Amino acid sequence: MTMKKRTFGLPLLAAAMLSTAGAAEPATTGFAIVTQTEDGHPIPRSAGLPYAPKNLPDRIVLTPGADPARAMAVAFRTDTAQAESQAQIAVSVDGPTLGEKARLVTGKAMPVDSSYGRALYHQIRFTGLAPDTVYAYRVKGAAGWGEWYQFRTAAAEDKPFRFLYLGDIQNGILTYAGRVIRQAFLANGDIRLVAHAGDLVGQRDDLDHDDEWGEWNQAGGYNYASVPQVPATGNHEYVDLIKPDGSESRRLGPYWPAQFALPSNGADPVKATTYYTDFQGVRFIVLDGTAAIDLGSMQAQTEWLDRTLASSKANWNVVLFHQPVFTCARPNDTAEIKAAWKPVFEKRKVDLVLQGHDHCYSRLTGEAGRDTNAKARADGSIQGPVYLVSVTGSKMYKLNDRTPWQPDKVAEATELYQIVDVEPKRLKFRTFTASGKLYDGFDLERTAKGNRLSEIAESTLAARRCTGDVGPDGGACVASGK
């Protein structure tokens, strides 16, 4: 395993968990606070102290339960003065009386030491909810209750809905990626779920880790607290570990288990980063490519993936992970994942495979290439899994030498978001640029024989590529070789 040398500090995740619900304590995890890079330079920090923990809750993130018609969860941060993890929740009403019938729900708190000092991350699970119902909730800090947020539980039936898919946010989180996330929500009403394909932050490239997670939460704002988030880990959610014998490995970074209260139905031994949730006719299955490739969980995840797909009664199966099966920037496909997971996707008839990691855009409908795939569809062939790679943040890679012929459409040096409209027998997939221009799209129709893919009739932008040192917007090409 080849490891990239990391240069920025690692916060400390304390081993103990304070729990008002009697939850089991996590395994001990030790991290040291580092104040300078390996070559002696200070770690980059945000100006001022914008992300210091306060006496009111922040970093509020809603996540779905395994059955989001009846369960949701919230994670949030406070300073250490708020030792108890408390929320109030009520069926939403139309006047300012939410507190009258709200019930108190408690959870667990996890201490995290960072460059700002110690904070507490709280996790609370809302269970016994009614399907397709609007709830309001608020969480508590030492100074009192925060604002009310609203969410709607999933419907029990296969009701149409819309979800947002984001590639790597990772770099330039507030400077560049934040506008893309906000454009997605401003231009596309009633987004009911957000799928993140890993590398939510750089966690070793741009800023102190706590600042990066502060920017990630700020970029999503109240949307992350109101719409359930379905995140996958990327390699940047991991940090380097030097073993006693001097060899290099990885371990999950300290913020992931604190920031997200995820379903516990994943694969052993990676239940912190693998899980599934069933949302209105779609089974979202989240895998951990980094742990599979580098930490020996490939077989366990593959077997769990196969079982989870076999047991699915959903109309659509969407798999989400970071390292792509088919790459658009790197010269070679991800061999380990391609060998283990691609056969399962095909056998179990997965519909969409959502990925990141390559910092370019690719929509690939078959390994044989764009022209061959188009001809096969015209001749009546059914469509197998559609493989997507996308990027939301500012880091960009150059397209590889297979992109002129293999994917159906690609983009270079372009920030994007994807909107997916789900119906019981149709998926409508649309890709938009940062400014909201339609870039790519297709429809999948479910039939008794399998999926049929059709290109959209709407006008889309021409493929965006760099021309030499000139980028697709006329400025410098910001994509680097991989």
N, C-alpha and C positions, 0 to 999 in steps of 0.2 A: 504494500500500500504506500503510495507516494503522498506525503503530507506537505502542504504549503506552510511555510513558516508564518506564524501569526505575530502581530506586533502590538496589539492593544490589550488593555487590562481585562481581567476576569473578575466579576463581582463574586461575592461569597453567598452561597445559598446555605443558610443555617439548617442543621439537620432536624431540629425539633419542629413540630407543628402544634400550635395551640388550637384545640378543637372544642367547640361547644356542642358538637354532635357526636363525640366519641369516635371519630374516624381513626383508622390505623395511621401510625406515623410512617413517613416515607423512609426509604433507605438513606443512610448518611451520605451526604455529598459535600466535599470540601473544595472551596475555591479561595484563592488569595486575591486581595485587592492589589492591583498593580497601578502605579502612578506614572510610569514612563515606558517608552518603547524600548526594545532590545538595544537600540543604538543610543539610548539616553535622552531622547527627545520627549517632551511632555505629551501625554495622550490628548488628542484634540477634544475640546469640550464646547458645548453651546455657550454663547455669551450670557453672562449673568448666571442665575440659578433657576432656570425656568421649570425644571422637573424635580425639584426637591419635594419630598412627601409633605403633605399638609394635613391640617386637622379636618378637612372635608375630603370625601372620597374622590379619586380620579382613576384613570385607566380602567374604565368600566367597559367590560366586554361581555356580550351575551353569546352563549353557545347553545346548540340544541342538545336535547337528550337523544337517546337511541330512538325513542318515539316522541318526536317534537310536537305531536298533537296533545301530549299529556305531560311532557317534562321539558323544562329549559333550565339553564344554569347561568350564573353570573359570577365573574371574577372582578375584583377591584382592589385598589391600593389605598392605604391610609398611613399616617404616621403611627408610631408605636403607642401613642396615648389611647388609641382605640383598639383594645385587646380583643373585644368580642366581635364576632362576625354576624352582623344583623342586617336584615332586609325586611321591608314591609311590601306586601303584594295584595292587590285587590282586582276584582273584575272592574274594568274601566267604566266610569260613569261620565255624564256630560256636564256636570257642574263641579265646583271646587270642594267636593266633599269626599275625596278619595280616602282620606285617613280614617273616616268613620267606620268602614267595614274592612279595613286592611288587617291582614293577619301577619304576625311576626314569624319570620323564618330565620333560623340560625345555621351557621356552617362552621368552617374551619379557617384558621389563619396560619400563614406560612411566613416566617421572618426572612427577609432578604437584605443582606448588607451590600451597599453599592457605594459609589463615589460620593453620593449625597448623604451617606449614613444609613442607618437601619430603617427599613420600612416594613409594613405588614401587608401581605397580599391575602385577600379574603376570597373564599369560594363558597357559594351558597347554591343549593339545588332546589328548584321549584318543581314539586311533583304533585300528582293528583289534579292536574289542570284539565279544563274542558277543551275539547277540540274546537278549532276555528273561532276562537274567542279572544277579544282584545283585553289584555291585562296591563295594569300599571304597577310599577315597582319603584322603590327607592332604597338606597343603601346609606349606612350611617358612618360618620366620622366622629372624632372626639368633640367637634364643635356642634354636632347635630346632624339632622337628616339632610341628604342631598336632594337634588331635584327629582321629580317624577319622570320616569321613562315609560314608554309604551311598547308592547310587542303583541303580535297576534300569533297564537299557536297554529300549528299546521292543521289542516282539515283532516278528518278521519278518512274521507273518500279521496279519489284521485282527481282533485280539483286543479284546474290550470293555475300556474304560478310562474313567476319570473325570478331568475337568479343571476348574480353577477360573478364572473370568473376573472381573477386577477393573477397575472404572472408575478415574477419577482418585483417586489417593491424596493427593498434592500438598500439602494443608494440614492442620494438626493431625495430623501423621503419627504421632507417638507418643501424643499426647494422646487422639486419637479413632480414627484409622484402624487403629492397631495392634491394637486389640481386635477389629475386624471381621475382619482377616486371621487372627488366632488363633482366633476363633470358627469361621471356615470350616474350618480344619484340625482343630480339636477335634471338630467335629460331623460331619465327612464324611471317613471314613477312606480311605486309599489314593488320595489325589489324586496323579495322575501327571504333571501339567503345569500351569503357571500362565500365563495370558494377561493381559497388562497393556495397557490401551487408552490409554496415553500420560499425560503429566503425572504421572510418578511422584513428582516433587518440585515445589515452587514455583519454585525456582531464580531467584527475584527478589522474592518476596513476604514470606515469614515470617522466615527465618533466614539467616545466613551459609550459603553454598552447601555448604560441607563439613559443617556441622552437619546440613543437610537430608538429605544423602546418608547421613550417619551414622545419622540417625533411620530412614530408609527401610530400611537394612540391619538395624538393630536390630528394627524391627517385624516383619520376616520371619524373622529369626534363622536357626536351623539348617534351617528349611524351605527357604529360598532356596538353601542349600548342598546339599540332598538331593533336591530336586524341580526339574527343568529349568524355567527361566523363559523366557517368550517375550514380550519387551517391544516395544511400539511407541513411537516418539517422539511427544510432544505439542509444542505451541508452547512450553511451559515447559522443554523440553529444549534449546531454542535461547536464545541471548542476542543482544542488539542489536549491530549493527556499524555504525559511522559511517564511510562511505567518504570518501576524500580530497576528493571534491567536495561533501561535506556531506550527501549523501543517506543515508537509513537503509536498512539491510538486516538480515539475520540470519545467524548462523553457529551451527553445532552447538556446544553447550556442552562444556567440557573433560572432564566426568565420563563422558559416555555412551561414547565409544570406549575409555575405561579400564576401566569397570565391567562391560562385557558383551563376552564373546568369542562373537560371533554368526557364523552361516554367511556365507560370502562369495559367495552365489549371487543377489544382488539386482540391481536395475536400475542401470545406469550413468546418471548420475554419483552415485548415492546408495547405494552398496553398504554404507556404514556403518550405514544405517538401514532398508534394505529387504532382505527375505530370505524364504525359505520353509523349512519343515521338514515331513517326512512322518512322522506318528506313528500307527501301528496303524490305518490306514484313513482317516485325516484328513490333508488337506493344509492346514496353517496358512500363510497368505500375509500378510506384514506389509508395509504401505505407510507412507509418510511424507507426511501431508497438508500439513504446514507447508512442506516443501521443494517440494511440488507447487504449492501456491498462491503462495508468496512467492519461491521461488528458481528457478523456471523448469524444473522437472523433471516437470511434469505429463505431457507427451507420452511421455517416456521411461518413466515409471512405468506409464502406461496401456498402452503396447505390451508392456512386460514382464509386467504383470498378465494381459493377454490370452494371451500365450504360456504363462505359467505355469499358467493354468487349462486351456488347451487340451491341455497335456502331462500333466495330472494323471490318474492312474489310481486315485485314492482314491475311496472310497465317498462321502465328504463333503468339501466345500471350505468352509473358514472363513476369512474375510478380517478382518484386524485393523488398525485405524488409529484416529486420534484425532478429527478434526473430523467430525461426523456428517453423513450425507447428509440425513436428516430431523431437524430440530432440535426439542427439547422446551422450550428456554428462549429462544433467540434468535428474533426475529420472523420471520426468513427462513431458509430452508434454505441449506446451503453450496453456492452456485450452481456454483462451478468443479468441485467434486468430484461433484456430482449430474450435471452435464452429461457429464463424462468417464468416470466409473467406474460409475455406475448402469446404463448400457446394457451394459457388459461383464458386470456381475454377472448381469443377466437373460439375456443371450445364452449365457453359460457355465454358467448354472444354479447359482450360488452358493447355499449353504444358509443360512449365518449370516453377518451382518455385525456385528462387535463394535466399539463405538465409545465415546468418552467426551466430554470437553470441555464439555458443557452442564450438568453438576452437577445433574442430575435423572435420573429413570428414565423410560424409554420403551421399550415393545415395540410395533413397528409392522409389520403384515403386509401392508400395501398402502396406496398413497397416497390411494386413494379414501375411506378412512375405516373405522372399526371396524364399523359396521353393514353397510356394503356388502360388506366383506371376509367377514364372518360369513355373509351370505347366499350369496355366491359359493361358499364352502366347502360350505355345506349343499346347494348345487345340483351339487356334484361337481367344482368347479374345483380344479386343482392349486395348490399354494402356491409362490410365488416366494421370493426371498430374504427372510429375516426380519431386520429391522433393530433392533438393541438399542443403547441408550445407558444407561450406569449411572455411579454415583459411589460411592467408598469413603471419601474424606476428608471434612473438615468444611465446606469451602466449598460453599454451596448457592445455586442460582438459582431464581427464580420460574418457574413453568410459563407457556408462551405461550398465546395465544388459540386455537390449533389443538388443544390437548391435550384439550379436552372431547369431541372427536368423531373425531380422526384416529387416534391410537395405540390399540391394544387395551387397554393399561393404562399408567398413569403413576404417579409418586410425586414428592413435593416435600419438601424438608427431611428426607431419609431416607438414611441410610448403608446400603449394600447389598453383597452378594456373590452370585455366580451359580455354581451347580454344574451341569455338563453331563455326563451319562452317555452314552457312545458305544457303540452296538452296530452291527454291519454294516448293519442295515436300520432302525435306529431311533435317534433322538437324543432324550434326555429332558432338557429345560432347566428348571431351577428357580431362582428368585430368592428370597433370604432377607434379612431385615433384620439389623441389627447384633446383635440379641439372639437370632437364630436362628429367627425366625418365618417361615413360608412366606408369601411375598408374591405370587408370580406363577409361572406355569409353563405349559408346553405340550410336546407330543410331536410330532416329525416322523417320519413313516414313509415310507421309500423304496419306491416302486412302479415298475413298468415305464413308467408314464405320467408319473411325476413325484412330488414330495413331497405327502403329505397331512398337514395340521396338525390336531391335536385338542387342545382345552382339557383340562386335567387335572380329575379328579374330586375331588381333595383340596380341602378348605376352605382358602381364602386370605384374607388381610386385605383389608378394603375399601380403596379407593384413599385414599392419604394425601396430603392437601392442607392448605395453610394456609387458615384462615378469617379474613380480615382480618389483624390483627397476631398472631393466635394460631396457633401451630404445631400439627401433627398429634398431638404428645404432650402438648398442653395448656399448654406454655410459650410463650415468644416465637417468632414465625416468624423463623427465621434465614435464609430465602431472600431474596436481593436481586434487584431487577429487572435485566434485561440489555438 
